[in-house]
Amino acid sequence: MKFSFSLLALAISSVSGAAVFTRQTQGTDDVTVTWDAAPVADSNARASIQPPLSGDVKWTIPGSKLAVKTHFKVWGWTKIGVTPLVVLHGGPGIPSNYLTPLSDLGSSMPVIIYDQVGCGTSTHFADQMGNTTFWTEGLFITELWNVLKGLGIVNNFSLMGHSWGGILASRRSKKLILASTPATIPLWLEAANKLRSELPAQYRDALNKHEADGTTDDPEYVGAVDYFYSLHVIRIAPYPADVQASFDGLGVDPTVYLTMNGPNEFSISGPLKTWDGSSFAKKVNVPTLLTNGKYDEGQDSAIAPYTTWIKNVQWTHFQNSSHMAFWEERSLYISTVKKFLL
């Protein structure tokens, strides 16, 4: 018996009780999708432990001849009538490895995660370091729409944006999750710097000294930033391998992060420093879930305006988490998101 899954342009056939995903190429105008060799897996198995299906969306940056390959992965089995979830990583410029706990949702719905242009296994443009006319919010929104178009889900998807990823949120999604996404960057900075002021003196002094001296690559400064992250980004030691892989990926090519953001989470000097989500959020008319952690660098004060800007909104706080609640309270986080989406 053969089934067609038009949402992701995949063919699925039942062979001896196993689901077989066939390799396909799909083109839609200026966007092409190429699928990698696909896994064969027991259709009754827990989707999160299966090798994900993967591929590349190939597109061209508008107004240029620059070709981009956006690499994506899809977890979960196809079910008619189930809306896929597209997940956008943070940063900007931090590879998506750290989002793998969200593959747990694949037992209930297709989950699509991709590396945004400039990081991970997608196309890099390291020669554009510091070019704020190249690295813009609009570039990443264009990429999102090309991914949606290439996968054939423009009119049927839910969206989850983590941190920076929520800044790229679409009003056309069926449902929206803003995970530790700031309402405005000034509010984010205010909250982050309050947390910074509560660090032990040795770390505060190291941060202040090296920022004043312009030596933010000094190991002492990096160590102080890492200490902050251990409190307010992920409170698991040592970092899970996938989280470390994302941090390592940022270290290999920090072009996007340094250009748009700045050296770290509380010293935002790039064009994002004035970002304000009010005009977008006031137009959101789909069910929206806000999440953040008690120890999150995205403190309540940086999230709260969304509760007045968005009409249909609910907010879940994770009491034992910081910025990556999907790692720190994985089971509870997944069940919360699943309940909201289904």
C-alpha positions, -999 to +999 in steps of 0.1 A: +000+000+000+014+034-010+008+068+006+016+103-006+027+129+019+024+161-001+034+184+028+070+174+026+070+160-010+078+126+003+067+092-009+061+066+018+053+030+012+047+001+036+071-027+031+072-056+056+060-034+084+086-007+078+083+028+066+105+035+036+113+071+027+123+075-009+148+101-021+133+128-042+140+162-057+114+189-058+116+223-076+093+253-071+103+282-093+136+295-079+137+270-050+149+234-053+148+208-026+172+178-027+166+149-003+195+128+011+194+091+013+166+082+037+165+058+066+144+027+069+130+023+103+103+006+123+073+027+120+063+019+156+096+031+170+099+063+190+107+089+163+132+108+183+157+079+183+155+074+145+180+088+120+162+119+107+154+125+071+175+153+057+181+174+027+189+208+013+168+238+002+187+256-026+178+292-033+194+325-044+196+356-022+174+383-038+192+410-057+223+389-060+237+358-077+247+343-044+235+307-041+225+293-007+221+258+005+199+255+036+203+221+053+173+207+071+163+176+090+128+161+095+119+139+124+087+119+128+063+099+107+037+114+084+002+115+095-026+129+075-041+160+091-012+166+114+005+200+110+043+199+109+063+220+133+091+242+120+117+251+146+141+281+143+173+281+163+187+310+182+219+331+179+218+344+153+244+321+139+243+292+165+239+259+147+207+239+154+224+208+170+212+220+205+175+217+195+176+179+192+153+173+223+125+187+202+128+157+180+109+140+208+078+156+193+083+135+162+062+107+177+032+131+173+040+153+143+067+160+117+094+183+132+116+203+108+148+219+120+173+237+098+206+255+101+201+291+091+224+306+064+258+314+078+261+285+103+262+248+107+259+227+076+243+254+055+261+279+033+286+302+051+296+337+040+325+345+063+337+372+039+306+392+049+318+397+085+307+431+097+284+437+067+251+448+082+235+454+049+240+417+040+231+402+074+196+414+080+165+401+096+150+401+061+176+377+048+165+351+074+128+357+068+134+351+031+152+319+039+123+307+061+098+313+033+120+295+008+122+265+032+084+265+036+079+269-001+104+242-010+088+217+014+053+226+003+040+237+037+035+275+032-002+272+042+001+245+068+027+247+095+032+257+131+063+276+141+086+276+172+113+302+175+139+299+202+154+332+213+165+349+181+145+324+162+113+339+176+122+373+160+117+356+126+082+344+136+055+343+109+020+354+113+009+328+087+017+298+110-012+278+124+002+281+159+032+300+173+057+292+201+080+320+213+106+302+234+127+327+255+122+353+227+127+389+238+099+413+233+125+440+227+163+438+228+166+468+252+144+449+277+166+418+271+198+438+278+183+453+309+174+419+323+207+403+312+228+431+328+209+428+360+218+391+361+254+401+353+255+425+382+246+396+405+276+375+395+305+370+420+329+399+420+357+380+403+336+375+372+321+410+372+356+424+374+369+403+346+340+413+323+344+450+331+382+449+327+384+432+294+355+451+279+372+484+288+406+471+274+390+457+242+404+422+251+372+402+250+391+372+235+412+369+266+407+335+283+397+352+316+369+371+298+357+340+280+357+321+313+335+348+329+311+346+300+310+308+303+302+311+340+273+334+331+261+309+305+263+280+331+238+299+352+215+315+327+218+296+293+220+260+303+223+247+339+236+212+330+273+204+335+290+193+315+271+206+285+252+179+265+272+169+234+247+185+210+248+218+230+286+218+229+285+211+192+264+242+187+288+264+208+317+249+189+300+257+156+296+293+166+333+294+175+343+281+141+323+308+123+310+337+144+303+359+114+265+362+118+266+365+156+293+391+158+278+411+130+242+412+141+245+407+178+280+414+192+305+396+215+280+380+239+245+380+253+248+412+275+270+432+252+248+436+221+265+461+198+251+450+164+219+462+146+198+439+168+204+462+198+174+484+190+151+456+178+115+460+190+088+433+184+057+453+192+046+461+157+048+425+146+034+410+178+003+432+178-006+417+144-003+381+156-038+365+156-029+328+160-027+308+193+006+316+208+026+299+236+054+318+255+080+298+274+110+307+295+128+295+326+132+309+361+169+314+356+167+323+319+187+352+305+153+359+289+138+370+322+101+376+327+105+414+323+119+408+287+090+385+278+060+401+295+050+426+269+039+398+246+010+391+270-005+424+261+005+426+225-007+392+214-045+385+218-045+347+221-015+339+243-005+316+272+027+316+291+044+287+308+073+292+332+098+264+338+109+266+374+141+245+372+154+259+339+173+287+323+175+294+285+172+258+273+143+244+292+139+217+266+171+202+280+168+211+316+131+199+320+129+179+288+099+157+296+078+185+310+088+209+282+079+184+254+045+175+270+037+212+274+044+219+237+026+188+225-005+197+245-004+232+230+000+220+194-024+191+193 
